[in-house]
């Protein structure tokens, strides 16, 4: 792939030599994953993995957020449409398996809030650069959903199990400095500089002997792959069942109402 950039669509891929910069591209919706962005996230990892020219990947968000998580409208439709729900959850499994098995390192450039799915995308990356104003939050449980992927799989490997339980069960925000201290980030950088720093790191990774990088990454991800193999299907099944729970439906309705009220002002 020659150096260049896809300028349309929900997910942009830019070639910078052997580095690919993947950008979630719904800035007006804070890069929340809808029916277009979610499948694009599932498809991009095997596509990049199959490209022999790729040596490292940078993942970031357009605009002021990394990702606000799942699109509220999509979540609402998933409560009513079981087939859609099943399809989206299958894509969720593909995202997890794709990110954690892609042969080259992924460097997350967390340029703003990383919430829900956004938090998971950062947690499944290999290096994480976060801007000083950004934060992480996994509100699955607080909203009424089982936290089945992303943070629930990776956070216990990155920090103490007790702290992982605290932030996943309560859904509290993790500011950038605290995320660095707990092991969820490698570097905190000034606002507006995460992509530059991430590309610099990815370029360094891309210049290393490729077989040494890919096989070492596979070894380092061994425990994570084992956890995915043993628990992902059952965990996503439990999250799927959460959509029928009255508590989730009430909380989602309240969020939709607040969002509609804000849009009308």
Buried (B, 14 or more C-beta within 10 A) or exposed (E): EEEEEEEEEBBBBBBBBBBBBBBBBBBEBBBBBBBBBBBBBBBBBBBBBEBEEBBBBBBBBBBBBBBBBBBBBBBBBBBEEEEBBEBBBEBBBBBBBBBBBBBBBBBBBBBBBBBBBBBBBBBBBBBBBBBBBBBBBBBBBBBBBBBBBBBBBBBBBBBEEEBBEBBBEEBBBBBBEBBBEBBBBBBBBEEEBBBEBBBBBBBEBBEBEBEEBBEEBEEEBEEBEEBBEEBBEEBBEEBBEBBEBEEBBEBBEEBBEEEEEEEEE
